[in-house]
């Protein structure tokens, strides 16, 4: 959890510094969710598991 929050902080800082229009809220949510599957597995499949978890919470 601490890792995801740290990644979110850095990602939002970068998004705010970019000259192009960036959906900072989308960057924030994506950063928090990027490793959600790690709570279930530390294998390479954590991305697939994470997408299943995110879908259960209503993310597309």
mmCIF file of the N, C-alpha and C atoms, coordinates in Angstrom:
data_MODEL
# 
_entry.id   MODEL 
# 
loop_
_atom_site.group_PDB 
_atom_site.id 
_atom_site.type_symbol 
_atom_site.label_atom_id 
_atom_site.label_alt_id 
_atom_site.label_comp_id 
_atom_site.label_asym_id 
_atom_site.label_entity_id 
_atom_site.label_seq_id 
_atom_site.pdbx_PDB_ins_code 
_atom_site.Cartn_x 
_atom_site.Cartn_y 
_atom_site.Cartn_z 
_atom_site.occupancy 
_atom_site.B_iso_or_equiv 
_atom_site.pdbx_formal_charge 
_atom_site.auth_seq_id 
_atom_site.auth_comp_id 
_atom_site.auth_asym_id 
_atom_site.auth_atom_id 
_atom_site.pdbx_PDB_model_num 
ATOM 1   N N  . UNK A 1 1  ? 0.820   -1.186  0.000   1.00 0.00 ? 1  UNK A N  1 
ATOM 2   C CA . UNK A 1 1  ? 0.000   0.000   0.000   1.00 0.00 ? 1  UNK A CA 1 
ATOM 3   C C  . UNK A 1 1  ? 0.873   1.262   0.000   1.00 0.00 ? 1  UNK A C  1 
ATOM 4   N N  . UNK A 1 2  ? 1.927   1.253   0.826   1.00 0.00 ? 2  UNK A N  1 
ATOM 5   C CA . UNK A 1 2  ? 2.814   2.416   0.869   1.00 0.00 ? 2  UNK A CA 1 
ATOM 6   C C  . UNK A 1 2  ? 3.458   2.679   -0.488  1.00 0.00 ? 2  UNK A C  1 
ATOM 7   N N  . UNK A 1 3  ? 3.809   1.591   -1.180  1.00 0.00 ? 3  UNK A N  1 
ATOM 8   C CA . UNK A 1 3  ? 4.415   1.727   -2.506  1.00 0.00 ? 3  UNK A CA 1 
ATOM 9   C C  . UNK A 1 3  ? 3.448   2.414   -3.467  1.00 0.00 ? 3  UNK A C  1 
ATOM 10  N N  . UNK A 1 4  ? 2.202   1.972   -3.477  1.00 0.00 ? 4  UNK A N  1 
ATOM 11  C CA . UNK A 1 4  ? 1.209   2.553   -4.399  1.00 0.00 ? 4  UNK A CA 1 
ATOM 12  C C  . UNK A 1 4  ? 0.974   4.030   -4.094  1.00 0.00 ? 4  UNK A C  1 
ATOM 13  N N  . UNK A 1 5  ? 0.942   4.386   -2.826  1.00 0.00 ? 5  UNK A N  1 
ATOM 14  C CA . UNK A 1 5  ? 0.751   5.785   -2.444  1.00 0.00 ? 5  UNK A CA 1 
ATOM 15  C C  . UNK A 1 5  ? 1.963   6.622   -2.849  1.00 0.00 ? 5  UNK A C  1 
ATOM 16  N N  . UNK A 1 6  ? 3.152   6.073   -2.686  1.00 0.00 ? 6  UNK A N  1 
ATOM 17  C CA . UNK A 1 6  ? 4.369   6.791   -3.100  1.00 0.00 ? 6  UNK A CA 1 
ATOM 18  C C  . UNK A 1 6  ? 4.394   6.988   -4.611  1.00 0.00 ? 6  UNK A C  1 
ATOM 19  N N  . UNK A 1 7  ? 4.016   5.951   -5.357  1.00 0.00 ? 7  UNK A N  1 
ATOM 20  C CA . UNK A 1 7  ? 3.962   6.047   -6.821  1.00 0.00 ? 7  UNK A CA 1 
ATOM 21  C C  . UNK A 1 7  ? 2.935   7.100   -7.233  1.00 0.00 ? 7  UNK A C  1 
ATOM 22  N N  . UNK A 1 8  ? 1.791   7.117   -6.553  1.00 0.00 ? 8  UNK A N  1 
ATOM 23  C CA . UNK A 1 8  ? 0.738   8.091   -6.870  1.00 0.00 ? 8  UNK A CA 1 
ATOM 24  C C  . UNK A 1 8  ? 1.245   9.514   -6.668  1.00 0.00 ? 8  UNK A C  1 
ATOM 25  N N  . UNK A 1 9  ? 1.958   9.747   -5.584  1.00 0.00 ? 9  UNK A N  1 
ATOM 26  C CA . UNK A 1 9  ? 2.472   11.085  -5.306  1.00 0.00 ? 9  UNK A CA 1 
ATOM 27  C C  . UNK A 1 9  ? 3.413   11.555  -6.411  1.00 0.00 ? 9  UNK A C  1 
ATOM 28  N N  . UNK A 1 10 ? 4.332   10.709  -6.801  1.00 0.00 ? 10 UNK A N  1 
ATOM 29  C CA . UNK A 1 10 ? 5.288   11.066  -7.857  1.00 0.00 ? 10 UNK A CA 1 
ATOM 30  C C  . UNK A 1 10 ? 4.580   11.237  -9.201  1.00 0.00 ? 10 UNK A C  1 
ATOM 31  N N  . UNK A 1 11 ? 3.672   10.323  -9.510  1.00 0.00 ? 11 UNK A N  1 
ATOM 32  C CA . UNK A 1 11 ? 2.953   10.388  -10.791 1.00 0.00 ? 11 UNK A CA 1 
ATOM 33  C C  . UNK A 1 11 ? 2.142   11.679  -10.904 1.00 0.00 ? 11 UNK A C  1 
ATOM 34  N N  . UNK A 1 12 ? 1.479   12.076  -9.834  1.00 0.00 ? 12 UNK A N  1 
ATOM 35  C CA . UNK A 1 12 ? 0.692   13.316  -9.848  1.00 0.00 ? 12 UNK A CA 1 
ATOM 36  C C  . UNK A 1 12 ? 1.606   14.529  -9.972  1.00 0.00 ? 12 UNK A C  1 
ATOM 37  N N  . UNK A 1 13 ? 2.735   14.513  -9.279  1.00 0.00 ? 13 UNK A N  1 
ATOM 38  C CA . UNK A 1 13 ? 3.693   15.617  -9.415  1.00 0.00 ? 13 UNK A CA 1 
ATOM 39  C C  . UNK A 1 13 ? 4.156   15.760  -10.861 1.00 0.00 ? 13 UNK A C  1 
ATOM 40  N N  . UNK A 1 14 ? 4.469   14.646  -11.489 1.00 0.00 ? 14 UNK A N  1 
ATOM 41  C CA . UNK A 1 14 ? 4.905   14.673  -12.894 1.00 0.00 ? 14 UNK A CA 1 
ATOM 42  C C  . UNK A 1 14 ? 3.775   15.157  -13.786 1.00 0.00 ? 14 UNK A C  1 
ATOM 43  N N  . UNK A 1 15 ? 2.571   14.637  -13.568 1.00 0.00 ? 15 UNK A N  1 
ATOM 44  C CA . UNK A 1 15 ? 1.416   15.027  -14.390 1.00 0.00 ? 15 UNK A CA 1 
ATOM 45  C C  . UNK A 1 15 ? 1.149   16.526  -14.278 1.00 0.00 ? 15 UNK A C  1 
ATOM 46  N N  . UNK A 1 16 ? 1.312   17.077  -13.098 1.00 0.00 ? 16 UNK A N  1 
ATOM 47  C CA . UNK A 1 16 ? 1.090   18.514  -12.908 1.00 0.00 ? 16 UNK A CA 1 
ATOM 48  C C  . UNK A 1 16 ? 2.161   19.371  -13.564 1.00 0.00 ? 16 UNK A C  1 
ATOM 49  N N  . UNK A 1 17 ? 3.332   18.809  -13.806 1.00 0.00 ? 17 UNK A N  1 
ATOM 50  C CA . UNK A 1 17 ? 4.426   19.567  -14.420 1.00 0.00 ? 17 UNK A CA 1 
ATOM 51  C C  . UNK A 1 17 ? 4.449   19.485  -15.941 1.00 0.00 ? 17 UNK A C  1 
ATOM 52  N N  . UNK A 1 18 ? 3.692   18.568  -16.513 1.00 0.00 ? 18 UNK A N  1 
ATOM 53  C CA . UNK A 1 18 ? 3.678   18.397  -17.969 1.00 0.00 ? 18 UNK A CA 1 
ATOM 54  C C  . UNK A 1 18 ? 2.907   19.545  -18.601 1.00 0.00 ? 18 UNK A C  1 
ATOM 55  N N  . UNK A 1 19 ? 3.416   20.054  -19.713 1.00 0.00 ? 19 UNK A N  1 
ATOM 56  C CA . UNK A 1 19 ? 2.791   21.183  -20.387 1.00 0.00 ? 19 UNK A CA 1 
ATOM 57  C C  . UNK A 1 19 ? 1.482   20.804  -21.093 1.00 0.00 ? 19 UNK A C  1 
ATOM 58  N N  . UNK A 1 20 ? 1.319   19.538  -21.435 1.00 0.00 ? 20 UNK A N  1 
ATOM 59  C CA . UNK A 1 20 ? 0.124   19.101  -22.145 1.00 0.00 ? 20 UNK A CA 1 
ATOM 60  C C  . UNK A 1 20 ? -1.025  18.922  -21.165 1.00 0.00 ? 20 UNK A C  1 
ATOM 61  N N  . UNK A 1 21 ? -2.239  18.915  -21.711 1.00 0.00 ? 21 UNK A N  1 
ATOM 62  C CA . UNK A 1 21 ? -3.393  18.662  -20.848 1.00 0.00 ? 21 UNK A CA 1 
ATOM 63  C C  . UNK A 1 21 ? -3.356  17.208  -20.398 1.00 0.00 ? 21 UNK A C  1 
ATOM 64  N N  . UNK A 1 22 ? -3.335  17.003  -19.100 1.00 0.00 ? 22 UNK A N  1 
ATOM 65  C CA . UNK A 1 22 ? -3.263  15.672  -18.522 1.00 0.00 ? 22 UNK A CA 1 
ATOM 66  C C  . UNK A 1 22 ? -4.408  15.524  -17.532 1.00 0.00 ? 22 UNK A C  1 
ATOM 67  N N  . UNK A 1 23 ? -5.087  14.390  -17.581 1.00 0.00 ? 23 UNK A N  1 
ATOM 68  C CA . UNK A 1 23 ? -6.144  14.088  -16.613 1.00 0.00 ? 23 UNK A CA 1 
ATOM 69  C C  . UNK A 1 23 ? -5.456  13.609  -15.331 1.00 0.00 ? 23 UNK A C  1 
ATOM 70  N N  . UNK A 1 24 ? -5.219  14.536  -14.426 1.00 0.00 ? 24 UNK A N  1 
ATOM 71  C CA . UNK A 1 24 ? -4.463  14.245  -13.214 1.00 0.00 ? 24 UNK A CA 1 
ATOM 72  C C  . UNK A 1 24 ? -5.214  13.242  -12.337 1.00 0.00 ? 24 UNK A C  1 
ATOM 73  N N  . UNK A 1 25 ? -6.520  13.308  -12.310 1.00 0.00 ? 25 UNK A N  1 
ATOM 74  C CA . UNK A 1 25 ? -7.303  12.354  -11.525 1.00 0.00 ? 25 UNK A CA 1 
ATOM 75  C C  . UNK A 1 25 ? -7.114  10.936  -12.062 1.00 0.00 ? 25 UNK A C  1 
ATOM 76  N N  . UNK A 1 26 ? -7.103  10.786  -13.383 1.00 0.00 ? 26 UNK A N  1 
ATOM 77  C CA . UNK A 1 26 ? -6.877  9.476   -13.991 1.00 0.00 ? 26 UNK A CA 1 
ATOM 78  C C  . UNK A 1 26 ? -5.474  8.961   -13.662 1.00 0.00 ? 26 UNK A C  1 
ATOM 79  N N  . UNK A 1 27 ? -4.488  9.841   -13.715 1.00 0.00 ? 27 UNK A N  1 
ATOM 80  C CA . UNK A 1 27 ? -3.122  9.464   -13.353 1.00 0.00 ? 27 UNK A CA 1 
ATOM 81  C C  . UNK A 1 27 ? -3.082  8.999   -11.898 1.00 0.00 ? 27 UNK A C  1 
ATOM 82  N N  . UNK A 1 28 ? -3.753  9.714   -11.033 1.00 0.00 ? 28 UNK A N  1 
ATOM 83  C CA . UNK A 1 28 ? -3.787  9.378   -9.609  1.00 0.00 ? 28 UNK A CA 1 
ATOM 84  C C  . UNK A 1 28 ? -4.400  8.000   -9.375  1.00 0.00 ? 28 UNK A C  1 
ATOM 85  N N  . UNK A 1 29 ? -5.553  7.753   -9.963  1.00 0.00 ? 29 UNK A N  1 
ATOM 86  C CA . UNK A 1 29 ? -6.232  6.465   -9.785  1.00 0.00 ? 29 UNK A CA 1 
ATOM 87  C C  . UNK A 1 29 ? -5.395  5.334   -10.376 1.00 0.00 ? 29 UNK A C  1 
ATOM 88  N N  . UNK A 1 30 ? -4.849  5.549   -11.553 1.00 0.00 ? 30 UNK A N  1 
ATOM 89  C CA . UNK A 1 30 ? -4.021  4.527   -12.188 1.00 0.00 ? 30 UNK A CA 1 
ATOM 90  C C  . UNK A 1 30 ? -2.789  4.184   -11.365 1.00 0.00 ? 30 UNK A C  1 
ATOM 91  N N  . UNK A 1 31 ? -2.187  5.203   -10.777 1.00 0.00 ? 31 UNK A N  1 
ATOM 92  C CA . UNK A 1 31 ? -0.996  4.975   -9.960  1.00 0.00 ? 31 UNK A CA 1 
ATOM 93  C C  . UNK A 1 31 ? -1.325  4.170   -8.706  1.00 0.00 ? 31 UNK A C  1 
ATOM 94  N N  . UNK A 1 32 ? -2.449  4.493   -8.080  1.00 0.00 ? 32 UNK A N  1 
ATOM 95  C CA . UNK A 1 32 ? -2.840  3.753   -6.876  1.00 0.00 ? 32 UNK A CA 1 
ATOM 96  C C  . UNK A 1 32 ? -3.172  2.306   -7.214  1.00 0.00 ? 32 UNK A C  1 
ATOM 97  N N  . UNK A 1 33 ? -3.816  2.092   -8.358  1.00 0.00 ? 33 UNK A N  1 
ATOM 98  C CA . UNK A 1 33 ? -4.262  0.746   -8.724  1.00 0.00 ? 33 UNK A CA 1 
ATOM 99  C C  . UNK A 1 33 ? -3.195  -0.095  -9.425  1.00 0.00 ? 33 UNK A C  1 
ATOM 100 N N  . UNK A 1 34 ? -2.076  0.498   -9.817  1.00 0.00 ? 34 UNK A N  1 
ATOM 101 C CA . UNK A 1 34 ? -1.148  -0.203  -10.707 1.00 0.00 ? 34 UNK A CA 1 
ATOM 102 C C  . UNK A 1 34 ? -0.624  -1.532  -10.158 1.00 0.00 ? 34 UNK A C  1 
ATOM 103 N N  . UNK A 1 35 ? -0.551  -1.691  -8.872  1.00 0.00 ? 35 UNK A N  1 
ATOM 104 C CA . UNK A 1 35 ? -0.043  -2.939  -8.287  1.00 0.00 ? 35 UNK A CA 1 
ATOM 105 C C  . UNK A 1 35 ? -1.060  -3.600  -7.360  1.00 0.00 ? 35 UNK A C  1 
ATOM 106 N N  . UNK A 1 36 ? -2.334  -3.351  -7.570  1.00 0.00 ? 36 UNK A N  1 
ATOM 107 C CA . UNK A 1 36 ? -3.359  -3.880  -6.671  1.00 0.00 ? 36 UNK A CA 1 
ATOM 108 C C  . UNK A 1 36 ? -3.330  -5.416  -6.611  1.00 0.00 ? 36 UNK A C  1 
ATOM 109 N N  . UNK A 1 37 ? -2.914  -6.055  -7.672  1.00 0.00 ? 37 UNK A N  1 
ATOM 110 C CA . UNK A 1 37 ? -2.832  -7.512  -7.698  1.00 0.00 ? 37 UNK A CA 1 
ATOM 111 C C  . UNK A 1 37 ? -1.746  -8.077  -6.798  1.00 0.00 ? 37 UNK A C  1 
ATOM 112 N N  . UNK A 1 38 ? -0.799  -7.239  -6.384  1.00 0.00 ? 38 UNK A N  1 
ATOM 113 C CA . UNK A 1 38 ? 0.283   -7.692  -5.501  1.00 0.00 ? 38 UNK A CA 1 
ATOM 114 C C  . UNK A 1 38 ? -0.250  -8.113  -4.127  1.00 0.00 ? 38 UNK A C  1 
ATOM 115 N N  . UNK A 1 39 ? -1.428  -7.652  -3.778  1.00 0.00 ? 39 UNK A N  1 
ATOM 116 C CA . UNK A 1 39 ? -2.029  -8.066  -2.518  1.00 0.00 ? 39 UNK A CA 1 
ATOM 117 C C  . UNK A 1 39 ? -2.472  -9.518  -2.540  1.00 0.00 ? 39 UNK A C  1 
ATOM 118 N N  . UNK A 1 40 ? -2.506  -10.103 -3.735  1.00 0.00 ? 40 UNK A N  1 
ATOM 119 C CA . UNK A 1 40 ? -2.962  -11.482 -3.907  1.00 0.00 ? 40 UNK A CA 1 
ATOM 120 C C  . UNK A 1 40 ? -1.849  -12.406 -4.381  1.00 0.00 ? 40 UNK A C  1 
ATOM 121 N N  . UNK A 1 41 ? -0.918  -11.878 -5.149  1.00 0.00 ? 41 UNK A N  1 
ATOM 122 C CA . UNK A 1 41 ? 0.180   -12.699 -5.673  1.00 0.00 ? 41 UNK A CA 1 
ATOM 123 C C  . UNK A 1 41 ? 1.370   -11.810 -5.991  1.00 0.00 ? 41 UNK A C  1 
ATOM 124 N N  . UNK A 1 42 ? 2.545   -12.360 -5.858  1.00 0.00 ? 42 UNK A N  1 
ATOM 125 C CA . UNK A 1 42 ? 3.756   -11.633 -6.240  1.00 0.00 ? 42 UNK A CA 1 
ATOM 126 C C  . UNK A 1 42 ? 4.338   -12.190 -7.539  1.00 0.00 ? 42 UNK A C  1 
ATOM 127 N N  . UNK A 1 43 ? 3.543   -13.014 -8.223  1.00 0.00 ? 43 UNK A N  1 
ATOM 128 C CA . UNK A 1 43 ? 3.996   -13.565 -9.501  1.00 0.00 ? 43 UNK A CA 1 
ATOM 129 C C  . UNK A 1 43 ? 3.798   -12.533 -10.599 1.00 0.00 ? 43 UNK A C  1 
ATOM 130 N N  . UNK A 1 44 ? 4.280   -12.857 -11.769 1.00 0.00 ? 44 UNK A N  1 
ATOM 131 C CA . UNK A 1 44 ? 4.117   -11.988 -12.932 1.00 0.00 ? 44 UNK A CA 1 
ATOM 132 C C  . UNK A 1 44 ? 2.635   -11.802 -13.280 1.00 0.00 ? 44 UNK A C  1 
ATOM 133 N N  . UNK A 1 45 ? 1.793   -12.711 -12.804 1.00 0.00 ? 45 UNK A N  1 
ATOM 134 C CA . UNK A 1 45 ? 0.353   -12.651 -13.074 1.00 0.00 ? 45 UNK A CA 1 
ATOM 135 C C  . UNK A 1 45 ? -0.355  -11.593 -12.228 1.00 0.00 ? 45 UNK A C  1 
ATOM 136 N N  . UNK A 1 46 ? 0.380   -10.825 -11.419 1.00 0.00 ? 46 UNK A N  1 
ATOM 137 C CA . UNK A 1 46 ? -0.286  -9.848  -10.564 1.00 0.00 ? 46 UNK A CA 1 
ATOM 138 C C  . UNK A 1 46 ? -1.064  -8.808  -11.378 1.00 0.00 ? 46 UNK A C  1 
ATOM 139 N N  . UNK A 1 47 ? -0.641  -8.555  -12.598 1.00 0.00 ? 47 UNK A N  1 
ATOM 140 C CA . UNK A 1 47 ? -1.376  -7.618  -13.457 1.00 0.00 ? 47 UNK A CA 1 
ATOM 141 C C  . UNK A 1 47 ? -2.751  -8.144  -13.841 1.00 0.00 ? 47 UNK A C  1 
ATOM 142 N N  . UNK A 1 48 ? -2.809  -9.419  -14.151 1.00 0.00 ? 48 UNK A N  1 
ATOM 143 C CA . UNK A 1 48 ? -4.086  -10.050 -14.502 1.00 0.00 ? 48 UNK A CA 1 
ATOM 144 C C  . UNK A 1 48 ? -4.988  -10.115 -13.278 1.00 0.00 ? 48 UNK A C  1 
ATOM 145 N N  . UNK A 1 49 ? -4.428  -10.534 -12.159 1.00 0.00 ? 49 UNK A N  1 
ATOM 146 C CA . UNK A 1 49 ? -5.197  -10.599 -10.917 1.00 0.00 ? 49 UNK A CA 1 
ATOM 147 C C  . UNK A 1 49 ? -5.693  -9.205  -10.541 1.00 0.00 ? 49 UNK A C  1 
ATOM 148 N N  . UNK A 1 50 ? -4.843  -8.219  -10.684 1.00 0.00 ? 50 UNK A N  1 
ATOM 149 C CA . UNK A 1 50 ? -5.221  -6.841  -10.375 1.00 0.00 ? 50 UNK A CA 1 
ATOM 150 C C  . UNK A 1 50 ? -6.367  -6.342  -11.233 1.00 0.00 ? 50 UNK A C  1 
ATOM 151 N N  . UNK A 1 51 ? -6.383  -6.715  -12.503 1.00 0.00 ? 51 UNK A N  1 
ATOM 152 C CA . UNK A 1 51 ? -7.491  -6.281  -13.360 1.00 0.00 ? 51 UNK A CA 1 
ATOM 153 C C  . UNK A 1 51 ? -8.800  -6.918  -12.915 1.00 0.00 ? 51 UNK A C  1 
ATOM 154 N N  . UNK A 1 52 ? -8.745  -8.154  -12.455 1.00 0.00 ? 52 UNK A N  1 
ATOM 155 C CA . UNK A 1 52 ? -9.951  -8.824  -11.937 1.00 0.00 ? 52 UNK A CA 1 
ATOM 156 C C  . UNK A 1 52 ? -10.451 -8.132  -10.668 1.00 0.00 ? 52 UNK A C  1 
ATOM 157 N N  . UNK A 1 53 ? -9.536  -7.760  -9.799  1.00 0.00 ? 53 UNK A N  1 
ATOM 158 C CA . UNK A 1 53 ? -9.902  -7.055  -8.561  1.00 0.00 ? 53 UNK A CA 1 
ATOM 159 C C  . UNK A 1 53 ? -10.527 -5.709  -8.919  1.00 0.00 ? 53 UNK A C  1 
ATOM 160 N N  . UNK A 1 54 ? -9.893  -4.970  -9.806  1.00 0.00 ? 54 UNK A N  1 
ATOM 161 C CA . UNK A 1 54 ? -10.415 -3.653  -10.191 1.00 0.00 ? 54 UNK A CA 1 
ATOM 162 C C  . UNK A 1 54 ? -11.818 -3.762  -10.788 1.00 0.00 ? 54 UNK A C  1 
ATOM 163 N N  . UNK A 1 55 ? -12.054 -4.775  -11.584 1.00 0.00 ? 55 UNK A N  1 
ATOM 164 C CA . UNK A 1 55 ? -13.390 -4.969  -12.175 1.00 0.00 ? 55 UNK A CA 1 
ATOM 165 C C  . UNK A 1 55 ? -14.435 -5.234  -11.105 1.00 0.00 ? 55 UNK A C  1 
ATOM 166 N N  . UNK A 1 56 ? -14.053 -5.962  -10.062 1.00 0.00 ? 56 UNK A N  1 
ATOM 167 C CA . UNK A 1 56 ? -15.004 -6.205  -8.958  1.00 0.00 ? 56 UNK A CA 1 
ATOM 168 C C  . UNK A 1 56 ? -15.419 -4.917  -8.277  1.00 0.00 ? 56 UNK A C  1 
ATOM 169 N N  . UNK A 1 57 ? -14.558 -3.904  -8.333  1.00 0.00 ? 57 UNK A N  1 
ATOM 170 C CA . UNK A 1 57 ? -14.871 -2.610  -7.737  1.00 0.00 ? 57 UNK A CA 1 
ATOM 171 C C  . UNK A 1 57 ? -15.463 -1.623  -8.741  1.00 0.00 ? 57 UNK A C  1 
ATOM 172 N N  . UNK A 1 58 ? -15.779 -2.121  -9.925  1.00 0.00 ? 58 UNK A N  1 
ATOM 173 C CA . UNK A 1 58 ? -16.482 -1.295  -10.907 1.00 0.00 ? 58 UNK A CA 1 
ATOM 174 C C  . UNK A 1 58 ? -15.607 -0.571  -11.907 1.00 0.00 ? 58 UNK A C  1 
ATOM 175 N N  . UNK A 1 59 ? -14.313 -0.829  -11.910 1.00 0.00 ? 59 UNK A N  1 
ATOM 176 C CA . UNK A 1 59 ? -13.461 -0.197  -12.918 1.00 0.00 ? 59 UNK A CA 1 
ATOM 177 C C  . UNK A 1 59 ? -13.577 -0.995  -14.223 1.00 0.00 ? 59 UNK A C  1 
ATOM 178 N N  . UNK A 1 60 ? -13.539 -0.296  -15.345 1.00 0.00 ? 60 UNK A N  1 
ATOM 179 C CA . UNK A 1 60 ? -13.706 -0.999  -16.638 1.00 0.00 ? 60 UNK A CA 1 
ATOM 180 C C  . UNK A 1 60 ? -12.554 -1.924  -16.964 1.00 0.00 ? 60 UNK A C  1 
# 
